[in-house]
Amino acid sequence: MANPKKLRCSCDRANTLSRRMIDNLLIPLIIEDTDLHQTFTGQIAQKYTHVVRDLPPNWVPAVIDQFLAFKLFGPDGLALNYFAHPLILRKSPREQEYLYFQFSHPWRFAFIRPQAVLGNNVFEMKNALTEESLLLYSPGIAKYEALGGMSLYFALLASNGDCFQTYGPISYFQGLQPYDLLFFAQQLEARPLNLAELEQRLQQDPLPFMALFIAAKFPLTYHKTDLLVINQSELGLEKFDPPRWERYFFLERKEDLYKLGLKHWRKGPHFCSCYFSSQEQRLIVGSLTERGYNKLVGTLAELGFVLPAVPEIRVTAGGLLAAEKVLRKKIILNPYEQKFSPKPAPDSFAQPDDLKRFTELLIPYLNSEAEFDLERLAQQADIPYETALKLAHEIRKTLHKIN
């Protein structure tokens, strides 16, 4: 078993070499010799100015240095270009050996979560995307762990031969889950991805995932023991026989669309429902809890249909909001749902579908006590501002009852 005290000594030596050889030497060299600094800074300004506004002032310079170090010692291995540089050749054999070792053990970005606390800032961690276990020394993560309630960390990992250490800023998340990351990447790429493809995408271009730090304080939301999470899958359905479905569902119809609310499960917190378009021959099945989705899987099996055990779309309310904020777009998961969600008058109570959509947008702000623009959220939910005031009041009352 690793000795945390010995690991700390090894890590302190590596930190000294890192400051001397990377911070004070290689990063200034790569800034001087390439346009990577300007290019990366331009990408931040072009794509993520709206994110930067809500992040700490030192975030941009910190992630720029982190990105440059990744280009030096990550898959691109640009450090190789400097091993024959006069400034490097003047360094001691020990200092040069440190650079060679880092080059031969490529750095990588990772979303990680603690599995065990070994003491002295040493953790057994698991990579949330690859399931790999690793030994990590990190005073930064120790500080966040002392606060409690973290779901994931995002960091640039480097090996010193005895364990891993982090380089540059560490992003913490209070609620994001691995499936939120997969959902984000799929929205980013506009195509389905698996975890292996997500890992590859992360190493190719870490900037969008760096920008997810805007969701650091988006919490998970529970109704008693049920985590509120969007679960959705689709089926192709050529024929639809309403009387057959009425045994299990309440049916509503609008033109070529049907809404099927699962009996005893169609209201909160589960909101189990199906939407069928006879024109598109498409059935969308969804729930706001895992139990609800599993109930839908079982119910459709009785009707002779096979739903995937793992939903095709799985995302928390915070994960959905994070994707919308970073990518600057409204994400419609179910285009049929809005057809059955009439906008209430300002003096009416919220209907379940209205509460569901507005809850997805508003809950992360309410739980984290962060500031928010109610008018902008009202626009995202396609409801009048006056109605948003009413709905926000109802949601606060609902959350109070839940807690």
Secondary structure per residue as TSV (DSSP state, phi and psi in degrees):
chain	resnum	aa	ss	phi	psi
A	1	M	-	360.0	141.6
A	2	A	-	-63.9	142.0
A	3	N	-	-94.0	109.7
A	4	P	H	-57.5	-34.9
A	5	K	H	-68.1	-42.0
A	6	K	H	-67.0	-37.8
A	7	L	H	-62.8	-38.5
A	8	R	H	-62.8	-40.5
A	9	C	H	-63.3	-43.2
A	10	S	H	-61.7	-40.3
A	11	C	H	-70.9	-36.0
A	12	D	H	-62.4	-41.1
A	13	R	H	-63.6	-42.8
A	14	A	H	-63.9	-37.5
A	15	N	H	-63.2	-40.4
A	16	T	H	-62.7	-44.9
A	17	L	H	-66.3	-36.9
A	18	S	H	-63.5	-44.9
A	19	R	I	-63.1	-41.8
A	20	R	I	-71.8	-43.8
A	21	M	I	-96.4	-27.3
A	22	I	I	-104.2	-59.0
A	23	D	I	-60.1	-46.3
A	24	N	I	-95.6	-6.4
A	25	L	I	-128.6	-64.1
A	26	L	I	-69.2	-41.1
A	27	I	H	-64.7	-45.0
A	28	P	H	-59.7	-35.5
A	29	L	H	-66.3	-44.0
A	30	I	H	-71.1	-29.3
A	31	I	H	-66.7	-40.4
A	32	E	H	-72.4	-36.5
A	33	D	H	-92.0	-18.2
A	34	T	-	-130.3	172.3
A	35	D	S	-102.0	17.4
A	36	L	H	-60.8	-39.6
A	37	H	H	-61.2	-48.8
A	38	Q	H	-65.7	-39.9
A	39	T	H	-64.5	-45.9
A	40	F	H	-68.1	-40.6
A	41	T	H	-61.5	-38.8
A	42	G	H	-65.5	-37.9
A	43	Q	H	-64.3	-40.9
A	44	I	H	-62.0	-46.1
A	45	A	H	-65.5	-38.0
A	46	Q	H	-75.3	-39.7
A	47	K	H	-105.8	-24.9
A	48	Y	-	-133.1	23.8
A	49	T	H	-58.5	-37.4
A	50	H	H	-65.3	-26.3
A	51	V	H	-80.0	-43.7
A	52	V	H	-57.3	-34.9
A	53	R	T	-57.3	-29.5
A	54	D	T	-101.5	9.0
A	55	L	S	-111.6	162.9
A	56	P	-	-57.9	149.3
A	57	P	T	-59.3	-29.3
A	58	N	T	-87.1	4.2
A	59	W	H	-65.3	-45.6
A	60	V	H	-61.6	-54.5
A	61	P	H	-61.2	-32.9
A	62	A	H	-67.1	-44.8
A	63	V	H	-75.1	-23.9
A	64	I	H	-65.1	-48.6
A	65	D	H	-62.9	-38.3
A	66	Q	H	-64.1	-42.2
A	67	F	H	-64.5	-42.6
A	68	L	H	-63.7	-40.0
A	69	A	H	-63.9	-37.0
A	70	F	H	-64.8	-40.2
A	71	K	H	-65.3	-32.6
A	72	L	H	-71.4	-43.8
A	73	F	H	-120.0	2.2
A	74	G	S	-84.4	-156.1
A	75	P	T	-57.4	-31.1
A	76	D	T	-72.1	-29.4
A	77	G	-	56.8	41.8
A	78	L	G	-68.3	-12.8
A	79	A	G	-59.1	-28.4
A	80	L	G	-56.4	-32.1
A	81	N	G	-66.6	-13.2
A	82	Y	G	-112.9	-0.4
A	83	F	T	-65.6	-25.4
A	84	A	T	-98.6	9.1
A	85	H	S	-69.2	139.4
A	86	P	H	-53.1	-37.8
A	87	L	H	-66.8	-31.1
A	88	I	H	-76.5	-42.1
A	89	L	H	-64.8	-22.7
A	90	R	T	-77.6	-13.2
A	91	K	S	-76.3	162.3
A	92	S	-	-68.5	158.3
A	93	P	H	-54.7	-37.4
A	94	R	H	-64.7	-41.3
A	95	E	H	-68.6	-41.6
A	96	Q	H	-66.3	-39.1
A	97	E	H	-61.2	-36.3
A	98	Y	H	-59.5	-45.5
A	99	L	H	-64.4	-42.0
A	100	Y	H	-61.4	-40.7
A	101	F	H	-64.3	-45.0
A	102	Q	H	-62.5	-40.2
A	103	F	H	-63.8	-37.3
A	104	S	H	-82.8	-5.3
A	105	H	S	-126.4	81.8
A	106	P	-	-54.0	138.4
A	107	W	-	-75.4	157.2
A	108	R	E	-152.9	150.0
A	109	F	E	-82.0	148.0
A	110	A	E	-153.8	144.5
A	111	F	E	-94.1	121.3
A	112	I	E	-130.5	158.6
A	113	R	E	-142.8	142.8
A	114	P	E	-68.2	139.6
A	115	Q	E	-107.4	-31.9
A	116	A	E	-155.0	144.7
A	117	V	E	-101.7	117.9
A	118	L	E	-99.2	-5.4
A	119	G	E	93.6	161.7
A	120	N	T	53.9	39.8
A	121	N	T	67.8	20.8
A	122	V	E	-107.4	134.2
A	123	F	E	-132.7	148.4
A	124	E	E	-91.9	119.6
A	125	M	E	-115.2	161.0
A	126	K	E	-126.0	133.1
A	127	N	E	-71.3	120.3
A	128	A	T	-68.5	-18.7
A	129	L	T	-98.9	-37.1
A	130	T	T	-103.6	-11.8
A	131	E	-	69.4	8.7
A	132	E	-	-71.1	144.2
A	133	S	E	-97.1	148.0
A	134	L	E	-152.7	154.0
A	135	L	E	-95.3	127.5
A	136	L	E	-131.6	133.6
A	137	Y	E	-104.0	121.2
A	138	S	-	-156.5	99.4
A	139	P	H	-59.8	-32.2
A	140	G	H	-62.8	-47.5
A	141	I	H	-67.5	-34.6
A	142	A	H	-59.6	-38.4
A	143	K	H	-64.8	-44.7
A	144	Y	H	-68.3	-37.9
A	145	E	H	-63.5	-31.3
A	146	A	H	-65.4	-26.5
A	147	L	H	-76.3	-30.1
A	148	G	-	81.7	161.8
A	149	G	-	80.4	20.0
A	150	M	-	-94.0	139.4
A	151	S	-	-99.7	-33.7
A	152	L	E	-152.3	158.2
A	153	Y	E	-128.1	150.8
A	154	F	E	-122.6	124.7
A	155	A	E	-153.2	160.6
A	156	L	E	-93.7	121.3
A	157	L	E	-103.3	137.1
A	158	A	E	-135.1	142.6
A	159	S	E	-96.3	142.7
A	160	N	-	-108.4	7.4
A	161	G	S	99.8	-28.5
A	162	D	S	-106.0	-32.4
A	163	C	S	-162.8	-179.1
A	164	F	E	-96.8	152.5
A	165	Q	E	-131.5	165.8
A	166	T	E	-100.9	151.8
A	167	Y	E	-125.5	128.0
A	168	G	E	83.7	-166.4
A	169	P	E	-67.0	149.5
A	170	I	E	-110.8	125.4
A	171	S	E	-92.9	131.9
A	172	Y	E	-108.4	154.5
A	173	F	E	-137.3	131.8
A	174	Q	S	-88.9	-14.0
A	175	G	S	-143.5	-22.3
A	176	L	-	-60.6	141.3
A	177	Q	-	-115.8	161.4
A	178	P	H	-54.1	-37.5
A	179	Y	H	-70.2	-23.6
A	180	D	H	-65.4	-38.2
A	181	L	H	-65.9	-40.9
A	182	L	H	-64.7	-42.3
A	183	F	H	-60.9	-44.5
A	184	F	H	-60.0	-46.4
A	185	A	H	-64.3	-36.6
A	186	Q	H	-67.5	-37.0
A	187	Q	H	-69.0	-36.3
A	188	L	H	-65.0	-42.1
A	189	E	H	-90.6	-14.1
A	190	A	T	58.2	40.0
A	191	R	S	-162.3	159.4
A	192	P	-	-65.3	143.4
A	193	L	-	-136.2	152.9
A	194	N	-	-104.2	177.3
A	195	L	H	-64.7	-35.1
A	196	A	H	-64.5	-40.6
A	197	E	H	-68.8	-34.8
A	198	L	H	-63.6	-43.8
A	199	E	H	-59.5	-43.4
A	200	Q	H	-64.1	-42.3
A	201	R	H	-63.3	-37.5
A	202	L	H	-62.8	-43.8
A	203	Q	H	-73.4	-28.0
A	204	Q	H	-72.7	-39.7
A	205	D	-	-149.6	90.7
A	206	P	-	-77.4	-12.7
A	207	L	H	-56.9	-47.2
A	208	P	H	-58.5	-33.9
A	209	F	H	-77.0	-29.3
A	210	M	H	-61.2	-40.5
A	211	A	G	-66.0	-17.5
A	212	L	G	-64.9	-10.3
A	213	F	G	-57.6	-18.9
A	214	I	G	-61.0	-20.2
A	215	A	G	-99.3	17.2
A	216	A	T	-53.6	-40.0
A	217	K	T	-102.3	11.1
A	218	F	-	-72.7	117.2
A	219	P	-	-90.9	168.4
A	220	L	-	-79.0	151.3
A	221	T	-	-124.6	130.8
A	222	Y	E	-119.0	149.7
A	223	H	E	-113.2	103.5
A	224	K	T	57.0	-113.7
A	225	T	T	-98.4	-1.3
A	226	D	E	-91.3	122.1
A	227	L	E	-73.9	130.3
A	228	L	-	-82.0	110.7
A	229	V	E	-146.9	136.0
A	230	I	E	-75.1	123.4
A	231	N	E	-121.4	124.4
A	232	Q	E	-148.2	139.0
A	233	S	E	-141.3	167.0
A	234	E	E	-129.0	152.2
A	235	L	E	-134.8	145.6
A	236	G	E	-81.4	132.2
A	237	L	-	-138.9	108.4
A	238	E	S	-76.2	-40.1
A	239	K	-	-123.3	141.8
A	240	F	-	-128.9	120.5
A	241	D	-	-110.0	92.7
A	242	P	H	-51.3	-45.6
A	243	P	H	-57.4	-33.5
A	244	R	H	-64.7	-38.1
A	245	W	H	-79.9	-23.1
A	246	E	T	-65.8	-16.1
A	247	R	T	-65.0	-30.6
A	248	Y	T	-112.8	-22.4
A	249	F	E	-128.5	152.0
A	250	F	E	-87.5	130.2
A	251	L	E	-107.4	137.0
A	252	E	E	-125.9	148.6
A	253	R	E	-132.8	138.4
A	254	K	E	-138.2	106.9
A	255	E	T	55.1	-118.8
A	256	D	T	-91.6	6.4
A	257	L	E	-106.5	142.6
A	258	Y	E	-120.9	139.4
A	259	K	E	-112.0	129.1
A	260	L	E	-119.7	108.4
A	261	G	E	-94.9	121.8
A	262	L	E	-65.9	126.4
A	263	K	T	-58.8	134.6
A	264	H	T	71.4	-4.4
A	265	W	T	-130.8	5.2
A	266	R	S	-83.4	-13.9
A	267	K	S	-102.8	178.3
A	268	G	T	-62.6	149.3
A	269	P	T	-88.7	-4.8
A	270	H	T	-82.7	-40.9
A	271	F	-	49.2	50.5
A	272	C	-	-76.5	120.6
A	273	S	E	-154.5	158.9
A	274	C	E	-127.4	149.9
A	275	Y	E	-129.2	126.8
A	276	F	E	-121.4	131.5
A	277	S	E	-108.9	115.0
A	278	S	T	-69.5	-28.6
A	279	Q	T	-69.5	-43.1
A	280	E	T	-94.3	-6.3
A	281	Q	T	51.4	51.8
A	282	R	E	-132.8	129.2
A	283	L	E	-114.9	121.2
A	284	I	E	-106.5	125.9
A	285	V	E	-117.6	130.7
A	286	G	E	-154.8	159.0
A	287	S	E	-152.5	159.3
A	288	L	S	-97.2	5.6
A	289	T	S	-139.0	157.7
A	290	E	H	-66.8	-40.0
A	291	R	H	-61.2	-40.5
A	292	G	H	-64.7	-41.8
A	293	Y	H	-64.5	-42.4
A	294	N	H	-62.0	-35.0
A	295	K	H	-65.1	-40.1
A	296	L	H	-65.2	-39.7
A	297	V	H	-58.1	-46.1
A	298	G	H	-66.4	-40.5
A	299	T	H	-65.9	-44.9
A	300	L	H	-68.2	-28.5
A	301	A	H	-63.5	-38.5
A	302	E	H	-65.2	-27.1
A	303	L	T	-87.8	-1.0
A	304	G	T	93.5	16.5
A	305	F	-	-116.5	143.9
A	306	V	-	-109.2	112.2
A	307	L	-	-93.4	147.2
A	308	P	-	-62.0	136.5
A	309	A	S	-62.2	-36.4
A	310	V	S	-98.9	120.7
A	311	P	-	-60.0	147.2
A	312	E	S	-66.4	-32.9
A	313	I	E	-121.9	126.4
A	314	R	E	-141.3	118.3
A	315	V	E	-156.5	139.1
A	316	T	E	-77.0	165.7
A	317	A	H	-60.6	-38.9
A	318	G	H	-66.8	-37.1
A	319	G	H	-65.9	-39.5
A	320	L	H	-65.4	-44.9
A	321	L	H	-65.1	-38.5
A	322	A	H	-61.7	-44.9
A	323	A	H	-62.3	-41.9
A	324	E	H	-65.0	-40.4
A	325	K	H	-70.0	-45.6
A	326	V	H	-69.4	-42.4
A	327	L	H	-87.9	-5.8
A	328	R	T	54.7	51.8
A	329	K	S	-152.2	151.6
A	330	K	-	-84.8	128.7
A	331	I	-	-104.2	116.7
A	332	I	-	-100.3	110.3
A	333	L	S	-83.0	-33.3
A	334	N	-	-133.0	99.7
A	335	P	T	-68.1	-17.5
A	336	Y	T	-83.2	-25.2
A	337	E	G	-59.1	-41.1
A	338	Q	G	-64.7	-23.8
A	339	K	G	-63.6	-24.7
A	340	F	G	-107.6	17.3
A	341	S	-	-121.0	76.4
A	342	P	-	-63.2	139.9
A	343	K	-	-70.7	123.4
A	344	P	-	-72.4	154.7
A	345	A	-	-67.5	157.4
A	346	P	T	-55.1	-27.6
A	347	D	T	-99.7	12.5
A	348	S	S	-98.2	164.0
A	349	F	-	-83.1	156.7
A	350	A	-	-69.7	134.9
A	351	Q	-	-80.6	159.1
A	352	P	H	-54.5	-43.5
A	353	D	H	-67.7	-35.8
A	354	D	H	-65.2	-44.8
A	355	L	H	-61.7	-39.5
A	356	K	H	-61.3	-52.1
A	357	R	H	-64.1	-46.0
A	358	F	H	-68.3	-33.1
A	359	T	H	-61.6	-42.6
A	360	E	H	-58.4	-35.9
A	361	L	H	-84.8	-37.1
A	362	L	H	-93.7	-32.5
A	363	I	H	-55.4	-45.8
A	364	P	H	-56.6	-37.1
A	365	Y	H	-69.9	-42.9
A	366	L	H	-65.3	-43.1
A	367	N	H	-71.0	-32.8
A	368	S	H	-90.7	-3.4
A	369	E	T	57.0	29.7
A	370	A	-	-84.1	156.9
A	371	E	-	-73.8	149.1
A	372	F	-	-149.9	159.1
A	373	D	-	-100.9	102.8
A	374	L	H	-63.2	-35.8
A	375	E	H	-63.9	-40.5
A	376	R	H	-67.7	-40.0
A	377	L	H	-64.2	-36.5
A	378	A	H	-62.9	-40.4
A	379	Q	H	-65.2	-40.1
A	380	Q	H	-64.2	-33.8
A	381	A	T	-88.8	-1.3
A	382	D	T	59.8	43.5
A	383	I	-	-130.1	153.5
A	384	P	-	-62.5	153.9
A	385	Y	H	-61.4	-40.5
A	386	E	H	-61.2	-38.9
A	387	T	H	-66.3	-37.4
A	388	A	H	-60.5	-39.3
A	389	L	H	-59.6	-44.7
A	390	K	H	-64.3	-46.5
A	391	L	H	-65.2	-39.2
A	392	A	H	-60.3	-39.7
A	393	H	H	-63.7	-43.2
A	394	E	H	-64.5	-40.0
A	395	I	H	-66.6	-41.1
A	396	R	H	-60.0	-41.4
A	397	K	H	-64.3	-41.1
A	398	T	H	-62.7	-45.3
A	399	L	H	-63.1	-37.3
A	400	H	H	-62.2	-40.0
A	401	K	H	-68.1	-39.8
A	402	I	H	-63.4	-42.9
A	403	N	-	-79.4	360.0
